[in-house]
Amino acid sequence: MESISENHSKHLLLCHLIFVCKYRKKLLLKVGNDMKTEIESISNRYGWQMIEQEIDKDHIHILIRYSPKWSVLEIVR
């Protein structure tokens, strides 16, 4: 994976996020595909690049590539 060159910076920022259902309930079997499309639309809206996304029955793994203007806290919110 190559770094991105912008006006005054060169960066390669990746964030691996894991979202877990409360009490590890098996809720994502029913709504997993809807969650995938919603996460993709949010990442497109904010200009993040979705590298990989996997949904299990009780948690979601997301690998996002983002620019330095974003903090991890802002991405999670």
PyMOL Python script that loads the backbone (N, CA, C, O; Angstrom):
from pymol import cmd

cmd.read_pdbstr("""\
ATOM      1  N   MET A   1       0.847  -1.166   0.000  1.00  0.00           N
ATOM      2  CA  MET A   1       0.000   0.000   0.000  1.00  0.00           C
ATOM      3  C   MET A   1       0.898   1.236   0.000  1.00  0.00           C
ATOM      4  O   MET A   1       1.850   1.319   0.776  1.00  0.00           O
ATOM      5  N   GLU A   2       0.597   2.166  -0.849  1.00  0.00           N
ATOM      6  CA  GLU A   2       1.441   3.344  -0.986  1.00  0.00           C
ATOM      7  C   GLU A   2       0.866   4.523  -0.213  1.00  0.00           C
ATOM      8  O   GLU A   2      -0.338   4.615   0.022  1.00  0.00           O
ATOM      9  N   SER A   3       1.759   5.413   0.171  1.00  0.00           N
ATOM     10  CA  SER A   3       1.327   6.605   0.895  1.00  0.00           C
ATOM     11  C   SER A   3       0.732   7.624  -0.075  1.00  0.00           C
ATOM     12  O   SER A   3       0.994   7.587  -1.277  1.00  0.00           O
ATOM     13  N   ILE A   4      -0.067   8.526   0.467  1.00  0.00           N
ATOM     14  CA  ILE A   4      -0.739   9.570  -0.304  1.00  0.00           C
ATOM     15  C   ILE A   4       0.042  10.862  -0.142  1.00  0.00           C
ATOM     16  O   ILE A   4       0.400  11.241   0.973  1.00  0.00           O
ATOM     17  N   SER A   5       0.306  11.537  -1.251  1.00  0.00           N
ATOM     18  CA  SER A   5       0.982  12.833  -1.208  1.00  0.00           C
ATOM     19  C   SER A   5      -0.046  13.932  -1.425  1.00  0.00           C
ATOM     20  O   SER A   5      -0.771  13.931  -2.420  1.00  0.00           O
ATOM     21  N   GLU A   6      -0.102  14.862  -0.492  1.00  0.00           N
ATOM     22  CA  GLU A   6      -0.967  16.028  -0.618  1.00  0.00           C
ATOM     23  C   GLU A   6      -0.086  17.265  -0.696  1.00  0.00           C
ATOM     24  O   GLU A   6       1.121  17.142  -0.906  1.00  0.00           O
ATOM     25  N   ASN A   7      -0.658  18.453  -0.533  1.00  0.00           N
ATOM     26  CA  ASN A   7       0.095  19.696  -0.699  1.00  0.00           C
ATOM     27  C   ASN A   7       1.361  19.751   0.147  1.00  0.00           C
ATOM     28  O   ASN A   7       2.452  19.967  -0.380  1.00  0.00           O
ATOM     29  N   HIS A   8       1.222  19.558   1.444  1.00  0.00           N
ATOM     30  CA  HIS A   8       2.367  19.692   2.342  1.00  0.00           C
ATOM     31  C   HIS A   8       2.582  18.456   3.212  1.00  0.00           C
ATOM     32  O   HIS A   8       3.228  18.535   4.256  1.00  0.00           O
ATOM     33  N   SER A   9       2.049  17.333   2.788  1.00  0.00           N
ATOM     34  CA  SER A   9       2.212  16.136   3.611  1.00  0.00           C
ATOM     35  C   SER A   9       2.214  14.877   2.753  1.00  0.00           C
ATOM     36  O   SER A   9       1.716  14.855   1.627  1.00  0.00           O
ATOM     37  N   LYS A  10       2.783  13.855   3.320  1.00  0.00           N
ATOM     38  CA  LYS A  10       2.760  12.520   2.730  1.00  0.00           C
ATOM     39  C   LYS A  10       2.383  11.578   3.863  1.00  0.00           C
ATOM     40  O   LYS A  10       3.036  11.571   4.906  1.00  0.00           O
ATOM     41  N   HIS A  11       1.345  10.789   3.671  1.00  0.00           N
ATOM     42  CA  HIS A  11       0.845  10.003   4.798  1.00  0.00           C
ATOM     43  C   HIS A  11       0.269   8.672   4.353  1.00  0.00           C
ATOM     44  O   HIS A  11      -0.118   8.480   3.200  1.00  0.00           O
ATOM     45  N   LEU A  12       0.229   7.774   5.301  1.00  0.00           N
ATOM     46  CA  LEU A  12      -0.421   6.477   5.167  1.00  0.00           C
ATOM     47  C   LEU A  12      -1.023   6.163   6.532  1.00  0.00           C
ATOM     48  O   LEU A  12      -0.368   5.570   7.389  1.00  0.00           O
ATOM     49  N   LEU A  13      -2.264   6.561   6.723  1.00  0.00           N
ATOM     50  CA  LEU A  13      -2.947   6.376   8.003  1.00  0.00           C
ATOM     51  C   LEU A  13      -4.042   5.336   7.836  1.00  0.00           C
ATOM     52  O   LEU A  13      -4.935   5.486   7.002  1.00  0.00           O
ATOM     53  N   LEU A  14      -3.966   4.292   8.630  1.00  0.00           N
ATOM     54  CA  LEU A  14      -4.968   3.236   8.635  1.00  0.00           C
ATOM     55  C   LEU A  14      -5.508   3.081  10.044  1.00  0.00           C
ATOM     56  O   LEU A  14      -4.782   3.249  11.024  1.00  0.00           O
ATOM     57  N   CYS A  15      -6.776   2.761  10.133  1.00  0.00           N
ATOM     58  CA  CYS A  15      -7.417   2.584  11.430  1.00  0.00           C
ATOM     59  C   CYS A  15      -8.210   1.276  11.401  1.00  0.00           C
ATOM     60  O   CYS A  15      -9.070   1.089  10.541  1.00  0.00           O
ATOM     61  N   HIS A  16      -7.924   0.383  12.330  1.00  0.00           N
ATOM     62  CA  HIS A  16      -8.663  -0.870  12.448  1.00  0.00           C
ATOM     63  C   HIS A  16      -9.655  -0.710  13.589  1.00  0.00           C
ATOM     64  O   HIS A  16      -9.269  -0.635  14.756  1.00  0.00           O
ATOM     65  N   LEU A  17     -10.925  -0.660  13.247  1.00  0.00           N
ATOM     66  CA  LEU A  17     -11.981  -0.472  14.242  1.00  0.00           C
ATOM     67  C   LEU A  17     -12.738  -1.775  14.434  1.00  0.00           C
ATOM     68  O   LEU A  17     -12.981  -2.517  13.482  1.00  0.00           O
ATOM     69  N   ILE A  18     -13.107  -2.041  15.684  1.00  0.00           N
ATOM     70  CA  ILE A  18     -13.931  -3.203  16.005  1.00  0.00           C
ATOM     71  C   ILE A  18     -15.107  -2.710  16.835  1.00  0.00           C
ATOM     72  O   ILE A  18     -14.929  -2.172  17.928  1.00  0.00           O
ATOM     73  N   PHE A  19     -16.303  -2.898  16.305  1.00  0.00           N
ATOM     74  CA  PHE A  19     -17.516  -2.530  17.026  1.00  0.00           C
ATOM     75  C   PHE A  19     -18.191  -3.813  17.491  1.00  0.00           C
ATOM     76  O   PHE A  19     -18.384  -4.742  16.706  1.00  0.00           O
ATOM     77  N   VAL A  20     -18.548  -3.861  18.772  1.00  0.00           N
ATOM     78  CA  VAL A  20     -19.117  -5.064  19.376  1.00  0.00           C
ATOM     79  C   VAL A  20     -20.520  -4.754  19.873  1.00  0.00           C
ATOM     80  O   VAL A  20     -20.763  -3.689  20.440  1.00  0.00           O
ATOM     81  N   CYS A  21     -21.448  -5.691  19.658  1.00  0.00           N
ATOM     82  CA  CYS A  21     -22.806  -5.542  20.185  1.00  0.00           C
ATOM     83  C   CYS A  21     -22.774  -5.676  21.706  1.00  0.00           C
ATOM     84  O   CYS A  21     -21.975  -6.430  22.262  1.00  0.00           O
ATOM     85  N   LYS A  22     -23.647  -4.940  22.355  1.00  0.00           N
ATOM     86  CA  LYS A  22     -23.718  -4.988  23.811  1.00  0.00           C
ATOM     87  C   LYS A  22     -24.045  -6.413  24.262  1.00  0.00           C
ATOM     88  O   LYS A  22     -24.934  -7.063  23.712  1.00  0.00           O
ATOM     89  N   TYR A  23     -23.321  -6.877  25.257  1.00  0.00           N
ATOM     90  CA  TYR A  23     -23.451  -8.225  25.816  1.00  0.00           C
ATOM     91  C   TYR A  23     -23.181  -9.312  24.774  1.00  0.00           C
ATOM     92  O   TYR A  23     -23.580 -10.462  24.951  1.00  0.00           O
ATOM     93  N   ARG A  24     -22.496  -8.937  23.681  1.00  0.00           N
ATOM     94  CA  ARG A  24     -22.144  -9.868  22.600  1.00  0.00           C
ATOM     95  C   ARG A  24     -23.364 -10.597  22.045  1.00  0.00           C
ATOM     96  O   ARG A  24     -23.278 -11.771  21.686  1.00  0.00           O
ATOM     97  N   LYS A  25     -24.488  -9.910  21.975  1.00  0.00           N
ATOM     98  CA  LYS A  25     -25.695 -10.515  21.415  1.00  0.00           C
ATOM     99  C   LYS A  25     -25.505 -10.752  19.922  1.00  0.00           C
ATOM    100  O   LYS A  25     -24.832  -9.975  19.244  1.00  0.00           O
ATOM    101  N   LYS A  26     -26.087 -11.807  19.424  1.00  0.00           N
ATOM    102  CA  LYS A  26     -25.947 -12.209  18.020  1.00  0.00           C
ATOM    103  C   LYS A  26     -26.950 -11.445  17.144  1.00  0.00           C
ATOM    104  O   LYS A  26     -27.850 -12.051  16.562  1.00  0.00           O
ATOM    105  N   LEU A  27     -26.800 -10.140  17.052  1.00  0.00           N
ATOM    106  CA  LEU A  27     -27.760  -9.306  16.338  1.00  0.00           C
ATOM    107  C   LEU A  27     -27.405  -9.076  14.879  1.00  0.00           C
ATOM    108  O   LEU A  27     -28.285  -8.769  14.074  1.00  0.00           O
ATOM    109  N   LEU A  28     -26.153  -9.216  14.527  1.00  0.00           N
ATOM    110  CA  LEU A  28     -25.717  -8.807  13.198  1.00  0.00           C
ATOM    111  C   LEU A  28     -25.992  -9.837  12.112  1.00  0.00           C
ATOM    112  O   LEU A  28     -25.742  -9.569  10.936  1.00  0.00           O
ATOM    113  N   LEU A  29     -26.495 -10.998  12.474  1.00  0.00           N
ATOM    114  CA  LEU A  29     -26.861 -11.976  11.455  1.00  0.00           C
ATOM    115  C   LEU A  29     -28.017 -11.452  10.609  1.00  0.00           C
ATOM    116  O   LEU A  29     -28.086 -11.720   9.409  1.00  0.00           O
ATOM    117  N   LYS A  30     -28.921 -10.708  11.235  1.00  0.00           N
ATOM    118  CA  LYS A  30     -30.105 -10.204  10.540  1.00  0.00           C
ATOM    119  C   LYS A  30     -29.827  -8.914   9.784  1.00  0.00           C
ATOM    120  O   LYS A  30     -30.327  -8.728   8.674  1.00  0.00           O
ATOM    121  N   VAL A  31     -29.043  -8.028  10.365  1.00  0.00           N
ATOM    122  CA  VAL A  31     -28.866  -6.692   9.789  1.00  0.00           C
ATOM    123  C   VAL A  31     -27.450  -6.452   9.262  1.00  0.00           C
ATOM    124  O   VAL A  31     -27.067  -5.304   9.035  1.00  0.00           O
ATOM    125  N   GLY A  32     -26.681  -7.501   9.067  1.00  0.00           N
ATOM    126  CA  GLY A  32     -25.287  -7.366   8.655  1.00  0.00           C
ATOM    127  C   GLY A  32     -25.105  -6.657   7.328  1.00  0.00           C
ATOM    128  O   GLY A  32     -24.257  -5.772   7.214  1.00  0.00           O
ATOM    129  N   ASN A  33     -25.890  -7.029   6.314  1.00  0.00           N
ATOM    130  CA  ASN A  33     -25.745  -6.396   5.002  1.00  0.00           C
ATOM    131  C   ASN A  33     -26.171  -4.935   5.028  1.00  0.00           C
ATOM    132  O   ASN A  33     -25.570  -4.099   4.354  1.00  0.00           O
ATOM    133  N   ASP A  34     -27.201  -4.625   5.801  1.00  0.00           N
ATOM    134  CA  ASP A  34     -27.615  -3.224   5.944  1.00  0.00           C
ATOM    135  C   ASP A  34     -26.522  -2.406   6.617  1.00  0.00           C
ATOM    136  O   ASP A  34     -26.279  -1.258   6.245  1.00  0.00           O
ATOM    137  N   MET A  35     -25.866  -2.996   7.607  1.00  0.00           N
ATOM    138  CA  MET A  35     -24.764  -2.306   8.284  1.00  0.00           C
ATOM    139  C   MET A  35     -23.606  -2.052   7.320  1.00  0.00           C
ATOM    140  O   MET A  35     -23.003  -0.979   7.347  1.00  0.00           O
ATOM    141  N   LYS A  36     -23.296  -3.019   6.480  1.00  0.00           N
ATOM    142  CA  LYS A  36     -22.205  -2.851   5.509  1.00  0.00           C
ATOM    143  C   LYS A  36     -22.478  -1.676   4.580  1.00  0.00           C
ATOM    144  O   LYS A  36     -21.602  -0.838   4.368  1.00  0.00           O
ATOM    145  N   THR A  37     -23.673  -1.609   4.029  1.00  0.00           N
ATOM    146  CA  THR A  37     -23.989  -0.523   3.097  1.00  0.00           C
ATOM    147  C   THR A  37     -23.998   0.822   3.803  1.00  0.00           C
ATOM    148  O   THR A  37     -23.569   1.822   3.228  1.00  0.00           O
ATOM    149  N   GLU A  38     -24.476   0.864   5.036  1.00  0.00           N
ATOM    150  CA  GLU A  38     -24.494   2.124   5.786  1.00  0.00           C
ATOM    151  C   GLU A  38     -23.076   2.591   6.118  1.00  0.00           C
ATOM    152  O   GLU A  38     -22.774   3.780   6.007  1.00  0.00           O
ATOM    153  N   ILE A  39     -22.217   1.677   6.519  1.00  0.00           N
ATOM    154  CA  ILE A  39     -20.827   2.032   6.826  1.00  0.00           C
ATOM    155  C   ILE A  39     -20.110   2.516   5.571  1.00  0.00           C
ATOM    156  O   ILE A  39     -19.329   3.465   5.633  1.00  0.00           O
ATOM    157  N   GLU A  40     -20.365   1.875   4.435  1.00  0.00           N
ATOM    158  CA  GLU A  40     -19.757   2.309   3.175  1.00  0.00           C
ATOM    159  C   GLU A  40     -20.232   3.698   2.775  1.00  0.00           C
ATOM    160  O   GLU A  40     -19.436   4.510   2.302  1.00  0.00           O
ATOM    161  N   SER A  41     -21.512   3.980   2.957  1.00  0.00           N
ATOM    162  CA  SER A  41     -22.021   5.309   2.598  1.00  0.00           C
ATOM    163  C   SER A  41     -21.445   6.390   3.512  1.00  0.00           C
ATOM    164  O   SER A  41     -21.161   7.496   3.053  1.00  0.00           O
ATOM    165  N   ILE A  42     -21.271   6.084   4.790  1.00  0.00           N
ATOM    166  CA  ILE A  42     -20.664   7.050   5.717  1.00  0.00           C
ATOM    167  C   ILE A  42     -19.211   7.308   5.335  1.00  0.00           C
ATOM    168  O   ILE A  42     -18.764   8.455   5.340  1.00  0.00           O
ATOM    169  N   SER A  43     -18.475   6.255   5.005  1.00  0.00           N
ATOM    170  CA  SER A  43     -17.069   6.449   4.633  1.00  0.00           C
ATOM    171  C   SER A  43     -16.949   7.244   3.337  1.00  0.00           C
ATOM    172  O   SER A  43     -16.038   8.061   3.203  1.00  0.00           O
ATOM    173  N   ASN A  44     -17.837   7.026   2.393  1.00  0.00           N
ATOM    174  CA  ASN A  44     -17.814   7.813   1.156  1.00  0.00           C
ATOM    175  C   ASN A  44     -18.173   9.270   1.412  1.00  0.00           C
ATOM    176  O   ASN A  44     -17.597  10.169   0.801  1.00  0.00           O
ATOM    177  N   ARG A  45     -19.112   9.504   2.303  1.00  0.00           N
ATOM    178  CA  ARG A  45     -19.538  10.871   2.616  1.00  0.00           C
ATOM    179  C   ARG A  45     -18.395  11.694   3.203  1.00  0.00           C
ATOM    180  O   ARG A  45     -18.268  12.880   2.899  1.00  0.00           O
ATOM    181  N   TYR A  46     -17.567  11.079   4.036  1.00  0.00           N
ATOM    182  CA  TYR A  46     -16.486  11.802   4.695  1.00  0.00           C
ATOM    183  C   TYR A  46     -15.137  11.668   3.987  1.00  0.00           C
ATOM    184  O   TYR A  46     -14.149  12.244   4.440  1.00  0.00           O
ATOM    185  N   GLY A  47     -15.081  10.930   2.900  1.00  0.00           N
ATOM    186  CA  GLY A  47     -13.851  10.820   2.128  1.00  0.00           C
ATOM    187  C   GLY A  47     -12.853   9.810   2.656  1.00  0.00           C
ATOM    188  O   GLY A  47     -11.664   9.904   2.353  1.00  0.00           O
ATOM    189  N   TRP A  48     -13.309   8.846   3.437  1.00  0.00           N
ATOM    190  CA  TRP A  48     -12.434   7.785   3.917  1.00  0.00           C
ATOM    191  C   TRP A  48     -12.463   6.657   2.902  1.00  0.00           C
ATOM    192  O   TRP A  48     -13.442   6.491   2.174  1.00  0.00           O
ATOM    193  N   GLN A  49     -11.400   5.890   2.856  1.00  0.00           N
ATOM    194  CA  GLN A  49     -11.338   4.751   1.947  1.00  0.00           C
ATOM    195  C   GLN A  49     -11.513   3.471   2.756  1.00  0.00           C
ATOM    196  O   GLN A  49     -10.733   3.184   3.664  1.00  0.00           O
ATOM    197  N   MET A  50     -12.536   2.717   2.419  1.00  0.00           N
ATOM    198  CA  MET A  50     -12.804   1.458   3.095  1.00  0.00           C
ATOM    199  C   MET A  50     -11.895   0.388   2.492  1.00  0.00           C
ATOM    200  O   MET A  50     -12.085  -0.009   1.342  1.00  0.00           O
ATOM    201  N   ILE A  51     -10.920  -0.076   3.254  1.00  0.00           N
ATOM    202  CA  ILE A  51      -9.987  -1.096   2.770  1.00  0.00           C
ATOM    203  C   ILE A  51     -10.606  -2.485   2.904  1.00  0.00           C
ATOM    204  O   ILE A  51     -10.598  -3.281   1.965  1.00  0.00           O
ATOM    205  N   GLU A  52     -11.141  -2.754   4.087  1.00  0.00           N
ATOM    206  CA  GLU A  52     -11.725  -4.064   4.334  1.00  0.00           C
ATOM    207  C   GLU A  52     -12.805  -3.940   5.396  1.00  0.00           C
ATOM    208  O   GLU A  52     -12.737  -3.086   6.280  1.00  0.00           O
ATOM    209  N   GLN A  53     -13.806  -4.814   5.288  1.00  0.00           N
ATOM    210  CA  GLN A  53     -14.914  -4.795   6.240  1.00  0.00           C
ATOM    211  C   GLN A  53     -15.460  -6.213   6.364  1.00  0.00           C
ATOM    212  O   GLN A  53     -15.808  -6.840   5.364  1.00  0.00           O
ATOM    213  N   GLU A  54     -15.533  -6.706   7.574  1.00  0.00           N
ATOM    214  CA  GLU A  54     -16.076  -8.041   7.830  1.00  0.00           C
ATOM    215  C   GLU A  54     -17.071  -7.959   8.976  1.00  0.00           C
ATOM    216  O   GLU A  54     -16.832  -7.286   9.979  1.00  0.00           O
ATOM    217  N   ILE A  55     -18.175  -8.645   8.813  1.00  0.00           N
ATOM    218  CA  ILE A  55     -19.209  -8.645   9.845  1.00  0.00           C
ATOM    219  C   ILE A  55     -19.409 -10.075  10.326  1.00  0.00           C
ATOM    220  O   ILE A  55     -19.654 -10.984   9.534  1.00  0.00           O
ATOM    221  N   ASP A  56     -19.300 -10.258  11.641  1.00  0.00           N
ATOM    222  CA  ASP A  56     -19.563 -11.545  12.272  1.00  0.00           C
ATOM    223  C   ASP A  56     -20.916 -11.433  12.966  1.00  0.00           C
ATOM    224  O   ASP A  56     -21.579 -10.401  12.858  1.00  0.00           O
ATOM    225  N   LYS A  57     -21.327 -12.455  13.663  1.00  0.00           N
ATOM    226  CA  LYS A  57     -22.649 -12.431  14.293  1.00  0.00           C
ATOM    227  C   LYS A  57     -22.765 -11.438  15.440  1.00  0.00           C
ATOM    228  O   LYS A  57     -23.870 -11.004  15.765  1.00  0.00           O
ATOM    229  N   ASP A  58     -21.629 -11.064  16.073  1.00  0.00           N
ATOM    230  CA  ASP A  58     -21.722 -10.160  17.217  1.00  0.00           C
ATOM    231  C   ASP A  58     -20.718  -9.006  17.189  1.00  0.00           C
ATOM    232  O   ASP A  58     -20.629  -8.252  18.157  1.00  0.00           O
ATOM    233  N   HIS A  59     -19.961  -8.854  16.101  1.00  0.00           N
ATOM    234  CA  HIS A  59     -19.030  -7.728  16.009  1.00  0.00           C
ATOM    235  C   HIS A  59     -18.688  -7.416  14.548  1.00  0.00           C
ATOM    236  O   HIS A  59     -18.914  -8.230  13.652  1.00  0.00           O
ATOM    237  N   ILE A  60     -18.138  -6.222  14.333  1.00  0.00           N
ATOM    238  CA  ILE A  60     -17.777  -5.747  13.000  1.00  0.00           C
ATOM    239  C   ILE A  60     -16.314  -5.323  13.017  1.00  0.00           C
ATOM    240  O   ILE A  60     -15.885  -4.618  13.931  1.00  0.00           O
ATOM    241  N   HIS A  61     -15.548  -5.741  12.025  1.00  0.00           N
ATOM    242  CA  HIS A  61     -14.171  -5.288  11.824  1.00  0.00           C
ATOM    243  C   HIS A  61     -14.157  -4.365  10.617  1.00  0.00           C
ATOM    244  O   HIS A  61     -14.700  -4.704   9.565  1.00  0.00           O
ATOM    245  N   ILE A  62     -13.535  -3.194  10.764  1.00  0.00           N
ATOM    246  CA  ILE A  62     -13.440  -2.232   9.668  1.00  0.00           C
ATOM    247  C   ILE A  62     -12.002  -1.731   9.597  1.00  0.00           C
ATOM    248  O   ILE A  62     -11.420  -1.359  10.616  1.00  0.00           O
ATOM    249  N   LEU A  63     -11.438  -1.722   8.408  1.00  0.00           N
ATOM    250  CA  LEU A  63     -10.117  -1.146   8.177  1.00  0.00           C
ATOM    251  C   LEU A  63     -10.306   0.056   7.256  1.00  0.00           C
ATOM    252  O   LEU A  63     -10.710  -0.090   6.102  1.00  0.00           O
ATOM    253  N   ILE A  64     -10.008   1.246   7.780  1.00  0.00           N
ATOM    254  CA  ILE A  64     -10.254   2.502   7.074  1.00  0.00           C
ATOM    255  C   ILE A  64      -8.934   3.216   6.841  1.00  0.00           C
ATOM    256  O   ILE A  64      -8.055   3.234   7.703  1.00  0.00           O
ATOM    257  N   ARG A  65      -8.816   3.801   5.662  1.00  0.00           N
ATOM    258  CA  ARG A  65      -7.685   4.678   5.346  1.00  0.00           C
ATOM    259  C   ARG A  65      -8.213   6.104   5.339  1.00  0.00           C
ATOM    260  O   ARG A  65      -9.231   6.391   4.710  1.00  0.00           O
ATOM    261  N   TYR A  66      -7.519   6.998   6.040  1.00  0.00           N
ATOM    262  CA  TYR A  66      -8.024   8.357   6.198  1.00  0.00           C
ATOM    263  C   TYR A  66      -6.888   9.362   6.112  1.00  0.00           C
ATOM    264  O   TYR A  66      -5.715   8.990   6.133  1.00  0.00           O
ATOM    265  N   SER A  67      -7.241  10.636   6.014  1.00  0.00           N
ATOM    266  CA  SER A  67      -6.237  11.696   5.907  1.00  0.00           C
ATOM    267  C   SER A  67      -5.948  12.287   7.285  1.00  0.00           C
ATOM    268  O   SER A  67      -6.720  12.069   8.218  1.00  0.00           O
ATOM    269  N   PRO A  68      -4.846  13.034   7.431  1.00  0.00           N
ATOM    270  CA  PRO A  68      -4.455  13.564   8.743  1.00  0.00           C
ATOM    271  C   PRO A  68      -5.410  14.602   9.326  1.00  0.00           C
ATOM    272  O   PRO A  68      -5.294  14.945  10.503  1.00  0.00           O
ATOM    273  N   LYS A  69      -6.343  15.105   8.537  1.00  0.00           N
ATOM    274  CA  LYS A  69      -7.274  16.088   9.096  1.00  0.00           C
ATOM    275  C   LYS A  69      -8.292  15.443  10.038  1.00  0.00           C
ATOM    276  O   LYS A  69      -8.987  16.147  10.770  1.00  0.00           O
ATOM    277  N   TRP A  70      -8.384  14.118  10.025  1.00  0.00           N
ATOM    278  CA  TRP A  70      -9.306  13.388  10.890  1.00  0.00           C
ATOM    279  C   TRP A  70      -8.546  12.748  12.048  1.00  0.00           C
ATOM    280  O   TRP A  70      -7.417  12.288  11.881  1.00  0.00           O
ATOM    281  N   SER A  71      -9.173  12.724  13.217  1.00  0.00           N
ATOM    282  CA  SER A  71      -8.633  11.943  14.331  1.00  0.00           C
ATOM    283  C   SER A  71      -9.419  10.633  14.421  1.00  0.00           C
ATOM    284  O   SER A  71     -10.519  10.524  13.880  1.00  0.00           O
ATOM    285  N   VAL A  72      -8.858   9.663  15.094  1.00  0.00           N
ATOM    286  CA  VAL A  72      -9.551   8.381  15.258  1.00  0.00           C
ATOM    287  C   VAL A  72     -10.853   8.587  16.026  1.00  0.00           C
ATOM    288  O   VAL A  72     -11.856   7.935  15.734  1.00  0.00           O
ATOM    289  N   LEU A  73     -10.841   9.483  16.998  1.00  0.00           N
ATOM    290  CA  LEU A  73     -12.050   9.778  17.764  1.00  0.00           C
ATOM    291  C   LEU A  73     -13.168  10.299  16.861  1.00  0.00           C
ATOM    292  O   LEU A  73     -14.324   9.906  17.020  1.00  0.00           O
ATOM    293  N   GLU A  74     -12.836  11.172  15.921  1.00  0.00           N
ATOM    294  CA  GLU A  74     -13.848  11.698  14.998  1.00  0.00           C
ATOM    295  C   GLU A  74     -14.381  10.603  14.080  1.00  0.00           C
ATOM    296  O   GLU A  74     -15.563  10.605  13.738  1.00  0.00           O
ATOM    297  N   ILE A  75     -13.538   9.687  13.687  1.00  0.00           N
ATOM    298  CA  ILE A  75     -13.982   8.590  12.824  1.00  0.00           C
ATOM    299  C   ILE A  75     -14.936   7.671  13.581  1.00  0.00           C
ATOM    300  O   ILE A  75     -15.947   7.236  13.030  1.00  0.00           O
ATOM    301  N   VAL A  76     -14.623   7.377  14.826  1.00  0.00           N
ATOM    302  CA  VAL A  76     -15.475   6.483  15.619  1.00  0.00           C
ATOM    303  C   VAL A  76     -16.834   7.119  15.887  1.00  0.00           C
ATOM    304  O   VAL A  76     -17.855   6.431  15.877  1.00  0.00           O
ATOM    305  N   ARG A  77     -16.850   8.410  16.123  1.00  0.00           N
ATOM    306  CA  ARG A  77     -18.133   9.082  16.373  1.00  0.00           C
ATOM    307  C   ARG A  77     -18.983   9.049  15.137  1.00  0.00           C
ATOM    308  O   ARG A  77     -20.102   9.563  15.144  1.00  0.00           O
TER     309      ARG A  77
END
""", "prot")
cmd.dss("prot")
cmd.show_as("cartoon", "prot")
cmd.util.cbc("prot")
cmd.orient("prot")
